[in-house]
Amino acid sequence: MSALPVPPRRDDFRYTTEIQTRWSDNDMFGHLNNVTYNRFFEAVVVAFFRDHVPLDLEHDPVIPYAAEIMCRFGKALSFPETVEGALRVERVGNSSVRYALALFRKGDDEASAFGHWVHVFVGRADERPAPIPEPIREAFLGCR
């Protein structure tokens, strides 16, 4: 039997953003619903794109599609608290990028939840894998 992965630390990440939990994020057990963790991962990726990635989602001929999402749960998060979402680019391929993601209770150094997200870049017209445009590749490489 393999050992469980060690939760990442805050210092393992280059990009962070804050996410405020809402009452409706909690489930009947009083902590964030499992689906909410993946929604928060998406919010971190979207904030990273907004802040650092030169992409025009309405017009660029090559766009990212989510291909894989994985989340490991460590410590429960709940309302009301501020969550700090973190992202690090782990790998940049020809047409894909993999981000390490983590959610931290504000002030904690050990992740409450962590995982990864893979984007595959595709042609808008044919939805087939396409090379990551160079300006976007450079933004990813700057966050490794």
PyMOL CGO cylinders between C-alpha atoms (Angstrom):
from pymol import cmd
from pymol.cgo import CYLINDER

trace = [
    CYLINDER, 0.00, 0.00, 0.00, 1.44, 3.39, -0.97, 0.3, 1, 1, 1, 1, 1, 1,
    CYLINDER, 1.44, 3.39, -0.97, 1.72, 6.29, 1.44, 0.3, 1, 1, 1, 1, 1, 1,
    CYLINDER, 1.72, 6.29, 1.44, -0.65, 9.22, 1.09, 0.3, 1, 1, 1, 1, 1, 1,
    CYLINDER, -0.65, 9.22, 1.09, 0.85, 12.29, -0.58, 0.3, 1, 1, 1, 1, 1, 1,
    CYLINDER, 0.85, 12.29, -0.58, 2.11, 15.03, 1.70, 0.3, 1, 1, 1, 1, 1, 1,
    CYLINDER, 2.11, 15.03, 1.70, -0.02, 18.19, 1.43, 0.3, 1, 1, 1, 1, 1, 1,
    CYLINDER, -0.02, 18.19, 1.43, 1.86, 21.04, -0.25, 0.3, 1, 1, 1, 1, 1, 1,
    CYLINDER, 1.86, 21.04, -0.25, 2.97, 24.12, 1.64, 0.3, 1, 1, 1, 1, 1, 1,
    CYLINDER, 2.97, 24.12, 1.64, 2.13, 27.72, 0.80, 0.3, 1, 1, 1, 1, 1, 1,
    CYLINDER, 2.13, 27.72, 0.80, 5.74, 28.39, -0.24, 0.3, 1, 1, 1, 1, 1, 1,
    CYLINDER, 5.74, 28.39, -0.24, 5.39, 25.76, -3.00, 0.3, 1, 1, 1, 1, 1, 1,
    CYLINDER, 5.39, 25.76, -3.00, 3.26, 28.16, -5.07, 0.3, 1, 1, 1, 1, 1, 1,
    CYLINDER, 3.26, 28.16, -5.07, 3.97, 31.30, -7.08, 0.3, 1, 1, 1, 1, 1, 1,
    CYLINDER, 3.97, 31.30, -7.08, 0.42, 32.59, -7.59, 0.3, 1, 1, 1, 1, 1, 1,
    CYLINDER, 0.42, 32.59, -7.59, -2.30, 33.10, -4.94, 0.3, 1, 1, 1, 1, 1, 1,
    CYLINDER, -2.30, 33.10, -4.94, -5.75, 34.65, -4.86, 0.3, 1, 1, 1, 1, 1, 1,
    CYLINDER, -5.75, 34.65, -4.86, -8.40, 34.96, -2.16, 0.3, 1, 1, 1, 1, 1, 1,
    CYLINDER, -8.40, 34.96, -2.16, -11.83, 33.33, -2.34, 0.3, 1, 1, 1, 1, 1, 1,
    CYLINDER, -11.83, 33.33, -2.34, -14.58, 34.18, 0.11, 0.3, 1, 1, 1, 1, 1, 1,
    CYLINDER, -14.58, 34.18, 0.11, -16.77, 31.25, 1.08, 0.3, 1, 1, 1, 1, 1, 1,
    CYLINDER, -16.77, 31.25, 1.08, -20.55, 31.67, 1.04, 0.3, 1, 1, 1, 1, 1, 1,
    CYLINDER, -20.55, 31.67, 1.04, -23.25, 30.13, 3.21, 0.3, 1, 1, 1, 1, 1, 1,
    CYLINDER, -23.25, 30.13, 3.21, -24.49, 28.15, 0.20, 0.3, 1, 1, 1, 1, 1, 1,
    CYLINDER, -24.49, 28.15, 0.20, -21.04, 26.51, -0.21, 0.3, 1, 1, 1, 1, 1, 1,
    CYLINDER, -21.04, 26.51, -0.21, -21.59, 24.42, 2.94, 0.3, 1, 1, 1, 1, 1, 1,
    CYLINDER, -21.59, 24.42, 2.94, -23.20, 21.00, 2.83, 0.3, 1, 1, 1, 1, 1, 1,
    CYLINDER, -23.20, 21.00, 2.83, -25.35, 19.34, 5.51, 0.3, 1, 1, 1, 1, 1, 1,
    CYLINDER, -25.35, 19.34, 5.51, -22.23, 18.43, 7.49, 0.3, 1, 1, 1, 1, 1, 1,
    CYLINDER, -22.23, 18.43, 7.49, -21.25, 22.09, 7.90, 0.3, 1, 1, 1, 1, 1, 1,
    CYLINDER, -21.25, 22.09, 7.90, -18.23, 22.12, 5.60, 0.3, 1, 1, 1, 1, 1, 1,
    CYLINDER, -18.23, 22.12, 5.60, -17.69, 22.96, 1.96, 0.3, 1, 1, 1, 1, 1, 1,
    CYLINDER, -17.69, 22.96, 1.96, -19.48, 20.62, -0.41, 0.3, 1, 1, 1, 1, 1, 1,
    CYLINDER, -19.48, 20.62, -0.41, -17.06, 18.47, -2.46, 0.3, 1, 1, 1, 1, 1, 1,
    CYLINDER, -17.06, 18.47, -2.46, -18.11, 20.14, -5.71, 0.3, 1, 1, 1, 1, 1, 1,
    CYLINDER, -18.11, 20.14, -5.71, -17.18, 23.53, -4.25, 0.3, 1, 1, 1, 1, 1, 1,
    CYLINDER, -17.18, 23.53, -4.25, -13.51, 22.56, -4.02, 0.3, 1, 1, 1, 1, 1, 1,
    CYLINDER, -13.51, 22.56, -4.02, -13.39, 22.00, -7.79, 0.3, 1, 1, 1, 1, 1, 1,
    CYLINDER, -13.39, 22.00, -7.79, -15.28, 25.25, -8.36, 0.3, 1, 1, 1, 1, 1, 1,
    CYLINDER, -15.28, 25.25, -8.36, -12.66, 27.02, -6.24, 0.3, 1, 1, 1, 1, 1, 1,
    CYLINDER, -12.66, 27.02, -6.24, -9.88, 25.37, -8.28, 0.3, 1, 1, 1, 1, 1, 1,
    CYLINDER, -9.88, 25.37, -8.28, -11.56, 26.76, -11.39, 0.3, 1, 1, 1, 1, 1, 1,
    CYLINDER, -11.56, 26.76, -11.39, -11.75, 30.21, -9.78, 0.3, 1, 1, 1, 1, 1, 1,
    CYLINDER, -11.75, 30.21, -9.78, -7.98, 30.11, -9.13, 0.3, 1, 1, 1, 1, 1, 1,
    CYLINDER, -7.98, 30.11, -9.13, -7.23, 29.13, -12.75, 0.3, 1, 1, 1, 1, 1, 1,
    CYLINDER, -7.23, 29.13, -12.75, -9.56, 31.85, -14.08, 0.3, 1, 1, 1, 1, 1, 1,
    CYLINDER, -9.56, 31.85, -14.08, -7.99, 34.48, -11.81, 0.3, 1, 1, 1, 1, 1, 1,
    CYLINDER, -7.99, 34.48, -11.81, -4.50, 33.40, -12.94, 0.3, 1, 1, 1, 1, 1, 1,
    CYLINDER, -4.50, 33.40, -12.94, -5.55, 33.72, -16.60, 0.3, 1, 1, 1, 1, 1, 1,
    CYLINDER, -5.55, 33.72, -16.60, -7.11, 37.13, -15.95, 0.3, 1, 1, 1, 1, 1, 1,
    CYLINDER, -7.11, 37.13, -15.95, -3.97, 38.38, -14.17, 0.3, 1, 1, 1, 1, 1, 1,
    CYLINDER, -3.97, 38.38, -14.17, -1.19, 36.81, -16.28, 0.3, 1, 1, 1, 1, 1, 1,
    CYLINDER, -1.19, 36.81, -16.28, -2.27, 35.08, -19.49, 0.3, 1, 1, 1, 1, 1, 1,
    CYLINDER, -2.27, 35.08, -19.49, -2.71, 37.11, -22.71, 0.3, 1, 1, 1, 1, 1, 1,
    CYLINDER, -2.71, 37.11, -22.71, -5.77, 35.31, -24.05, 0.3, 1, 1, 1, 1, 1, 1,
    CYLINDER, -5.77, 35.31, -24.05, -8.83, 36.75, -25.78, 0.3, 1, 1, 1, 1, 1, 1,
    CYLINDER, -8.83, 36.75, -25.78, -11.45, 34.06, -25.13, 0.3, 1, 1, 1, 1, 1, 1,
    CYLINDER, -11.45, 34.06, -25.13, -13.87, 35.60, -27.63, 0.3, 1, 1, 1, 1, 1, 1,
    CYLINDER, -13.87, 35.60, -27.63, -11.52, 35.85, -30.60, 0.3, 1, 1, 1, 1, 1, 1,
    CYLINDER, -11.52, 35.85, -30.60, -8.27, 33.87, -30.27, 0.3, 1, 1, 1, 1, 1, 1,
    CYLINDER, -8.27, 33.87, -30.27, -8.13, 30.90, -32.67, 0.3, 1, 1, 1, 1, 1, 1,
    CYLINDER, -8.13, 30.90, -32.67, -6.60, 28.63, -29.99, 0.3, 1, 1, 1, 1, 1, 1,
    CYLINDER, -6.60, 28.63, -29.99, -8.38, 28.24, -26.63, 0.3, 1, 1, 1, 1, 1, 1,
    CYLINDER, -8.38, 28.24, -26.63, -7.98, 26.03, -23.52, 0.3, 1, 1, 1, 1, 1, 1,
    CYLINDER, -7.98, 26.03, -23.52, -10.30, 23.17, -22.64, 0.3, 1, 1, 1, 1, 1, 1,
    CYLINDER, -10.30, 23.17, -22.64, -10.21, 21.51, -19.21, 0.3, 1, 1, 1, 1, 1, 1,
    CYLINDER, -10.21, 21.51, -19.21, -9.13, 17.91, -19.77, 0.3, 1, 1, 1, 1, 1, 1,
    CYLINDER, -9.13, 17.91, -19.77, -8.51, 16.68, -16.22, 0.3, 1, 1, 1, 1, 1, 1,
    CYLINDER, -8.51, 16.68, -16.22, -9.23, 17.83, -12.68, 0.3, 1, 1, 1, 1, 1, 1,
    CYLINDER, -9.23, 17.83, -12.68, -8.12, 16.06, -9.50, 0.3, 1, 1, 1, 1, 1, 1,
    CYLINDER, -8.12, 16.06, -9.50, -8.62, 17.06, -5.87, 0.3, 1, 1, 1, 1, 1, 1,
    CYLINDER, -8.62, 17.06, -5.87, -7.37, 15.48, -2.64, 0.3, 1, 1, 1, 1, 1, 1,
    CYLINDER, -7.37, 15.48, -2.64, -9.10, 16.53, 0.55, 0.3, 1, 1, 1, 1, 1, 1,
    CYLINDER, -9.10, 16.53, 0.55, -7.06, 17.07, 3.70, 0.3, 1, 1, 1, 1, 1, 1,
    CYLINDER, -7.06, 17.07, 3.70, -8.76, 19.42, 6.17, 0.3, 1, 1, 1, 1, 1, 1,
    CYLINDER, -8.76, 19.42, 6.17, -12.35, 20.59, 5.87, 0.3, 1, 1, 1, 1, 1, 1,
    CYLINDER, -12.35, 20.59, 5.87, -13.03, 24.21, 4.92, 0.3, 1, 1, 1, 1, 1, 1,
    CYLINDER, -13.03, 24.21, 4.92, -16.31, 25.93, 5.71, 0.3, 1, 1, 1, 1, 1, 1,
    CYLINDER, -16.31, 25.93, 5.71, -18.30, 29.14, 5.77, 0.3, 1, 1, 1, 1, 1, 1,
    CYLINDER, -18.30, 29.14, 5.77, -17.49, 31.70, 7.02, 0.3, 1, 1, 1, 1, 1, 1,
    CYLINDER, -17.49, 31.70, 7.02, -13.83, 31.85, 6.13, 0.3, 1, 1, 1, 1, 1, 1,
    CYLINDER, -13.83, 31.85, 6.13, -11.54, 33.20, 3.48, 0.3, 1, 1, 1, 1, 1, 1,
    CYLINDER, -11.54, 33.20, 3.48, -9.77, 30.59, 1.39, 0.3, 1, 1, 1, 1, 1, 1,
    CYLINDER, -9.77, 30.59, 1.39, -6.47, 31.31, -0.30, 0.3, 1, 1, 1, 1, 1, 1,
    CYLINDER, -6.47, 31.31, -0.30, -6.22, 29.53, -3.64, 0.3, 1, 1, 1, 1, 1, 1,
    CYLINDER, -6.22, 29.53, -3.64, -2.75, 28.83, -5.01, 0.3, 1, 1, 1, 1, 1, 1,
    CYLINDER, -2.75, 28.83, -5.01, -1.41, 27.80, -8.44, 0.3, 1, 1, 1, 1, 1, 1,
    CYLINDER, -1.41, 27.80, -8.44, 1.93, 26.71, -9.82, 0.3, 1, 1, 1, 1, 1, 1,
    CYLINDER, 1.93, 26.71, -9.82, 2.55, 25.63, -13.40, 0.3, 1, 1, 1, 1, 1, 1,
    CYLINDER, 2.55, 25.63, -13.40, 3.97, 22.11, -13.19, 0.3, 1, 1, 1, 1, 1, 1,
    CYLINDER, 3.97, 22.11, -13.19, 4.44, 21.17, -16.82, 0.3, 1, 1, 1, 1, 1, 1,
    CYLINDER, 4.44, 21.17, -16.82, 4.10, 22.88, -20.17, 0.3, 1, 1, 1, 1, 1, 1,
    CYLINDER, 4.10, 22.88, -20.17, 3.81, 20.58, -23.17, 0.3, 1, 1, 1, 1, 1, 1,
    CYLINDER, 3.81, 20.58, -23.17, 3.21, 21.30, -26.84, 0.3, 1, 1, 1, 1, 1, 1,
    CYLINDER, 3.21, 21.30, -26.84, -0.57, 21.66, -26.50, 0.3, 1, 1, 1, 1, 1, 1,
    CYLINDER, -0.57, 21.66, -26.50, -1.21, 21.15, -22.79, 0.3, 1, 1, 1, 1, 1, 1,
    CYLINDER, -1.21, 21.15, -22.79, -0.36, 22.65, -19.43, 0.3, 1, 1, 1, 1, 1, 1,
    CYLINDER, -0.36, 22.65, -19.43, -0.70, 21.13, -15.97, 0.3, 1, 1, 1, 1, 1, 1,
    CYLINDER, -0.70, 21.13, -15.97, -1.22, 23.32, -12.91, 0.3, 1, 1, 1, 1, 1, 1,
    CYLINDER, -1.22, 23.32, -12.91, -0.68, 22.26, -9.30, 0.3, 1, 1, 1, 1, 1, 1,
    CYLINDER, -0.68, 22.26, -9.30, -3.48, 23.76, -7.22, 0.3, 1, 1, 1, 1, 1, 1,
    CYLINDER, -3.48, 23.76, -7.22, -4.08, 24.11, -3.51, 0.3, 1, 1, 1, 1, 1, 1,
    CYLINDER, -4.08, 24.11, -3.51, -6.62, 25.66, -1.16, 0.3, 1, 1, 1, 1, 1, 1,
    CYLINDER, -6.62, 25.66, -1.16, -5.42, 27.05, 2.17, 0.3, 1, 1, 1, 1, 1, 1,
    CYLINDER, -5.42, 27.05, 2.17, -7.37, 28.24, 5.16, 0.3, 1, 1, 1, 1, 1, 1,
    CYLINDER, -7.37, 28.24, 5.16, -6.25, 31.86, 5.49, 0.3, 1, 1, 1, 1, 1, 1,
    CYLINDER, -6.25, 31.86, 5.49, -3.06, 31.91, 7.54, 0.3, 1, 1, 1, 1, 1, 1,
    CYLINDER, -3.06, 31.91, 7.54, -2.39, 28.14, 7.30, 0.3, 1, 1, 1, 1, 1, 1,
    CYLINDER, -2.39, 28.14, 7.30, 0.85, 26.98, 5.69, 0.3, 1, 1, 1, 1, 1, 1,
    CYLINDER, 0.85, 26.98, 5.69, -0.39, 23.45, 4.90, 0.3, 1, 1, 1, 1, 1, 1,
    CYLINDER, -0.39, 23.45, 4.90, -2.99, 22.95, 2.16, 0.3, 1, 1, 1, 1, 1, 1,
    CYLINDER, -2.99, 22.95, 2.16, -6.50, 21.92, 3.18, 0.3, 1, 1, 1, 1, 1, 1,
    CYLINDER, -6.50, 21.92, 3.18, -7.09, 20.53, -0.32, 0.3, 1, 1, 1, 1, 1, 1,
    CYLINDER, -7.09, 20.53, -0.32, -4.76, 20.08, -3.28, 0.3, 1, 1, 1, 1, 1, 1,
    CYLINDER, -4.76, 20.08, -3.28, -4.61, 18.59, -6.72, 0.3, 1, 1, 1, 1, 1, 1,
    CYLINDER, -4.61, 18.59, -6.72, -4.13, 19.50, -10.33, 0.3, 1, 1, 1, 1, 1, 1,
    CYLINDER, -4.13, 19.50, -10.33, -5.85, 20.77, -13.45, 0.3, 1, 1, 1, 1, 1, 1,
    CYLINDER, -5.85, 20.77, -13.45, -4.86, 20.06, -17.05, 0.3, 1, 1, 1, 1, 1, 1,
    CYLINDER, -4.86, 20.06, -17.05, -5.75, 22.39, -19.90, 0.3, 1, 1, 1, 1, 1, 1,
    CYLINDER, -5.75, 22.39, -19.90, -5.42, 21.21, -23.49, 0.3, 1, 1, 1, 1, 1, 1,
    CYLINDER, -5.42, 21.21, -23.49, -5.29, 23.96, -26.08, 0.3, 1, 1, 1, 1, 1, 1,
    CYLINDER, -5.29, 23.96, -26.08, -7.49, 23.35, -29.11, 0.3, 1, 1, 1, 1, 1, 1,
    CYLINDER, -7.49, 23.35, -29.11, -8.32, 25.11, -32.33, 0.3, 1, 1, 1, 1, 1, 1,
    CYLINDER, -8.32, 25.11, -32.33, -11.54, 27.05, -31.92, 0.3, 1, 1, 1, 1, 1, 1,
    CYLINDER, -11.54, 27.05, -31.92, -12.83, 25.90, -35.31, 0.3, 1, 1, 1, 1, 1, 1,
    CYLINDER, -12.83, 25.90, -35.31, -12.00, 22.18, -35.14, 0.3, 1, 1, 1, 1, 1, 1,
    CYLINDER, -12.00, 22.18, -35.14, -11.58, 21.50, -31.39, 0.3, 1, 1, 1, 1, 1, 1,
    CYLINDER, -11.58, 21.50, -31.39, -8.42, 19.51, -32.11, 0.3, 1, 1, 1, 1, 1, 1,
    CYLINDER, -8.42, 19.51, -32.11, -5.24, 19.88, -30.03, 0.3, 1, 1, 1, 1, 1, 1,
    CYLINDER, -5.24, 19.88, -30.03, -3.14, 22.85, -31.15, 0.3, 1, 1, 1, 1, 1, 1,
    CYLINDER, -3.14, 22.85, -31.15, 0.21, 24.27, -30.03, 0.3, 1, 1, 1, 1, 1, 1,
    CYLINDER, 0.21, 24.27, -30.03, 0.06, 26.71, -27.13, 0.3, 1, 1, 1, 1, 1, 1,
    CYLINDER, 0.06, 26.71, -27.13, 0.60, 30.21, -28.57, 0.3, 1, 1, 1, 1, 1, 1,
    CYLINDER, 0.60, 30.21, -28.57, 4.05, 31.56, -27.66, 0.3, 1, 1, 1, 1, 1, 1,
    CYLINDER, 4.05, 31.56, -27.66, 2.90, 34.55, -25.51, 0.3, 1, 1, 1, 1, 1, 1,
    CYLINDER, 2.90, 34.55, -25.51, 0.74, 32.20, -23.47, 0.3, 1, 1, 1, 1, 1, 1,
    CYLINDER, 0.74, 32.20, -23.47, 3.57, 29.65, -23.17, 0.3, 1, 1, 1, 1, 1, 1,
    CYLINDER, 3.57, 29.65, -23.17, 5.83, 32.43, -21.84, 0.3, 1, 1, 1, 1, 1, 1,
    CYLINDER, 5.83, 32.43, -21.84, 3.22, 33.36, -19.20, 0.3, 1, 1, 1, 1, 1, 1,
    CYLINDER, 3.22, 33.36, -19.20, 3.08, 29.73, -18.08, 0.3, 1, 1, 1, 1, 1, 1,
    CYLINDER, 3.08, 29.73, -18.08, 6.85, 29.38, -17.92, 0.3, 1, 1, 1, 1, 1, 1,
    CYLINDER, 6.85, 29.38, -17.92, 6.96, 32.52, -15.75, 0.3, 1, 1, 1, 1, 1, 1,
    CYLINDER, 6.96, 32.52, -15.75, 4.85, 30.79, -13.08, 0.3, 1, 1, 1, 1, 1, 1,
    CYLINDER, 4.85, 30.79, -13.08, 6.84, 27.57, -12.63, 0.3, 1, 1, 1, 1, 1, 1,
]
cmd.load_cgo(trace, "trace")
